[in-house]
Amino acid sequence: MIRIGLAGWGDHPSLYRHARQAGGKLQTYSGWFDIVEVDASFYAIQPENVTAKWASETPDGFGFIVKAYQGMTGHALGGVPYPDTAAMFAAFRASLEPMREAGKLLAVLFQYPPWFDCTREHVDKLREARALMDGIPCALEFRNSTWFEAGMRDRTLAFMKREGWIHSVCDEPQAGEGSIPIVDEATDPGLTLVRFHGRNAAGWNAGGPGWRDVRYLYRYAEAELMEWMQRLKRLEAQSGTVCVIFNNNSGGDAADNALQLMRMLGQRPPRGSFDRPEEPEQMDLFEL
C-alpha cells in the first residue's frame, strides 16, 4: 500500500477555498489525504487535549506521522524546559497517547540535524532514543551524508534494521555534506517513510531570516515524479506500506504534487474526487 500526504495541514491554501477558519482545516485536509505529518510537535511537545482533538477530527483509518520534539534530536541549542532527557521523552510519549488509543499513530519521525554525523557518540544517542521510545514505531532521517558514504551505507542500514528504526527515504538536493542521497531500501517489514523535500540545491543551505521559505521552494515535474514510480513499488514490496510525505511547501506546491502523484498511481482522494470547489462569487457591497 502506498499512502500519500503532506507535511502539516495548515500551509496548503489551494485545499481550503471553503475552510477559512484554521479550526476546520484538518477536517477538510482529511478529505484529500489519509495521512499527515505533524510538524507542530517539533517546536513544542503538544498537550494531550490537543492531540486528542486532532484524533477526533479525523476519520477512522487516518494516520499521523509525528515529528519528534527538537530537544530529542539535538536541534534545541538554547535548552529545553525539561529537567532531563528521561522527563522530556516521557512528556512526548504522553502527548502521543490519544493518537495511539485511537489507532491513528503511524510513527514518530526522528529527523537529525546536519551536524549529526556518523560517529560513535551519535550512534549511542540513536540507541538511547530508540530505547526511550520502546514500543512506539519510530522513523529515522539523517541530514548528514557521512551515514551513507562508501563503506557506511550498508552498515547504517543494518544498524537501523537491528535497532528497529523505520527508514525515512529522502528526495532532496545533493548540496554537500548536509544532504543525503536517495537510499531506497526498507529497514522495517511493515512501514517505510518517503519524504519529498524538493531539489532546490541553491537554497538548501541558505541561512538567515526566511531560510525555510527558500529551502523548500520547489515544484516537482511529472518526469521527476515518474522516476519514483518504480522506487515506490520496490519499497512497497519490501515493507508493505509506504507513506509518502511532500514537504515542498514554500511555494504552495506540495498539495499539487501530492495529488499529481496520486493520479499517476491510479489513486483517488478520500473525498472521491480531484475536483476543487470554485471560489464563491463575491457580491458587490453596493449592489442593490
Secondary structure, DSSP 8 states (H G I E B T S, - for coil): -EEEEEE-SSS-GGG-TT--SGGGHHHHHHHH-SEEEE-HHHHS---HHHHHHHHHTS-TT-EEEEE--GGGTT--TT--SSSSHHHHHHHHHHHHHHHHHTT-EEEEEEE--TT--S-HHHHHHHHHHHHHTTTS-EEEE---GGGGSTTTHHHHHHHHHHHTEEEEEEE----STTS-------SSSSEEEEEE----HHHHT--STTHHHHHT-----HHHHHHHHHHHHHHHHHHSEEEEEE--TTTT-HHHHHHHHHHHTT---TTS------------TT--
